[in-house]
Amino acid sequence: MSQAQFKAGSTTFISVINAEQTLLTARINRVKAHASRYADTVSLYQALGGGWWNRVDESPASEVKPAGVAAIFTPAGALPAQPTPPAN
């Protein structure tokens, strides 16, 4: 816009240079913001300890069991077997 005003003769070349400097400063700030975001993401992954996305122990047996009423309720068809007495 500043260049168009300069070509039309309504502004000076100094204002064109100032506008370009403002534009380039805004672009640099945008790149810095992206870099900061990426650095924050890396810091988050480091804080989590890394490796959580490909754990080896992801099996139903290793899952945490819920605590509360659901943990103590046993459905009728899933009663635990009675222990057998030791052989003499």
Contacts in CASP RR format, 6 or more apart in sequence:
PFRMAT RR
TARGET T0000
AUTHOR 0000-0000-0000
METHOD contacts of the structure
MODEL  1
MSQAQFKAGSTTFISVINAEQTLLTARINRVKAHASRYADTVSLYQALGG
GWWNRVDESPASEVKPAGVAAIFTPAGALPAQPTPPAN
1 19 0 8 1.000
2 11 0 8 1.000
2 15 0 8 1.000
2 16 0 8 1.000
2 18 0 8 1.000
2 19 0 8 1.000
2 20 0 8 1.000
3 16 0 8 1.000
3 19 0 8 1.000
5 11 0 8 1.000
5 15 0 8 1.000
6 12 0 8 1.000
6 13 0 8 1.000
6 15 0 8 1.000
6 16 0 8 1.000
65 71 0 8 1.000
74 80 0 8 1.000
END
